[in-house]
Amino acid sequence: MITVIAKLKVKAGNESTFRQAADKMIAHVKTNEPGTRTYILHRSTSDPTEFVFYEVYADQAAFAAHGGSEPMQQFFGAVGGLLEGRPEIAMYEELGGKK
């Protein structure tokens, strides 16, 4: 399993436009990416312009399929101008816990 934490900071006033693009991406993942086990968008409770995607992929191939998909390219095309800086993306391997 591969876990990805993607932190995105949106320019103030663009939160709802970002959410629309994110919701479209989430719908695509739910319908078309069986190797994406978890794909959840979170918003900071202290900063409404800070968003985090928590993503879990079955394997490297599932992660590559997600990252290389046309909807992902469209998502970043739609939100690129809405962001303050580049997304912070960190990858982790699962070691244990409770699900």
C-alpha positions as CSV (number, residue, x, y, z in Angstrom):
1,M,0.0,0.0,0.0
2,I,1.1,3.5,-0.8
3,T,-0.2,6.5,1.2
4,V,0.0,10.0,-0.2
5,I,-0.7,13.2,1.8
6,A,-1.2,16.2,-0.6
7,K,-1.4,19.6,1.0
8,L,-2.8,22.4,-1.1
9,K,-3.1,26.1,0.0
10,V,-5.8,28.0,-2.0
11,K,-5.7,31.7,-2.4
12,A,-8.4,33.4,-0.3
13,G,-11.7,33.7,-2.0
14,N,-11.1,30.7,-4.3
15,E,-12.2,28.0,-1.9
16,S,-15.5,27.2,-3.5
17,T,-14.0,27.0,-7.0
18,F,-11.3,24.7,-5.7
19,R,-14.0,22.5,-4.0
20,Q,-15.9,22.2,-7.3
21,A,-12.8,21.0,-9.1
22,A,-11.9,18.7,-6.2
23,D,-15.4,17.2,-6.1
24,K,-15.2,16.4,-9.8
25,M,-11.9,14.7,-9.3
26,I,-13.3,12.7,-6.3
27,A,-16.3,11.6,-8.4
28,H,-13.9,10.3,-11.1
29,V,-11.8,8.4,-8.6
30,K,-14.8,6.8,-7.0
31,T,-16.1,5.6,-10.4
32,N,-12.9,4.8,-12.3
33,E,-10.0,3.9,-10.0
34,P,-10.4,0.5,-8.3
35,G,-6.7,0.6,-7.2
36,T,-7.3,3.8,-5.3
37,R,-8.4,2.5,-1.9
38,T,-8.9,5.8,-0.1
39,Y,-9.2,9.3,-1.6
40,I,-10.5,11.8,1.0
41,L,-10.4,15.6,0.9
42,H,-10.0,17.4,4.2
43,R,-10.1,21.2,5.1
44,S,-8.2,22.7,8.0
45,T,-10.3,23.6,11.0
46,S,-8.1,26.7,11.6
47,D,-7.5,27.9,8.0
48,P,-10.3,27.5,5.4
49,T,-7.8,28.0,2.6
50,E,-5.8,24.9,3.5
51,F,-6.8,21.5,2.1
52,V,-5.3,18.0,2.4
53,F,-6.0,15.0,0.3
54,Y,-5.5,11.7,2.1
55,E,-4.9,9.0,-0.5
56,V,-4.2,5.3,-0.3
57,Y,-3.3,3.2,-3.3
58,A,-3.1,-0.6,-3.7
59,D,0.3,-0.4,-5.3
60,Q,2.7,1.8,-7.4
61,A,0.7,0.9,-10.6
62,A,-2.5,2.3,-9.1
63,F,-0.7,5.5,-8.0
64,A,0.8,5.9,-11.4
65,A,-2.6,5.4,-13.1
66,H,-4.1,8.0,-10.9
67,G,-1.3,10.6,-11.4
68,G,-1.2,10.0,-15.1
69,S,-5.0,10.2,-15.7
70,E,-6.6,12.8,-17.9
71,P,-8.9,13.9,-15.1
72,M,-5.9,14.5,-12.9
73,Q,-4.3,16.7,-15.6
74,Q,-7.6,18.6,-15.9
75,F,-7.8,19.0,-12.1
76,F,-4.4,20.6,-11.9
77,G,-5.2,22.7,-15.0
78,A,-8.4,24.0,-13.3
79,V,-6.8,24.7,-9.8
80,G,-3.3,25.7,-10.8
81,G,-4.1,29.4,-10.8
82,L,-6.0,29.1,-7.5
83,L,-3.1,27.9,-5.4
84,E,-0.6,29.8,-3.3
85,G,2.5,27.9,-4.3
86,R,3.0,24.3,-5.3
87,P,1.2,21.5,-3.5
88,E,3.2,19.7,-0.8
89,I,3.1,16.0,-1.6
90,A,4.5,13.3,0.7
91,M,4.5,9.6,0.2
92,Y,4.4,6.9,2.9
93,E,4.4,3.1,3.1
94,E,1.9,1.5,5.5
95,L,3.4,-0.3,8.4
96,G,0.5,-1.2,10.6
97,G,-2.5,0.1,12.5
98,K,-6.3,-0.2,12.7
99,K,-8.7,0.2,9.8
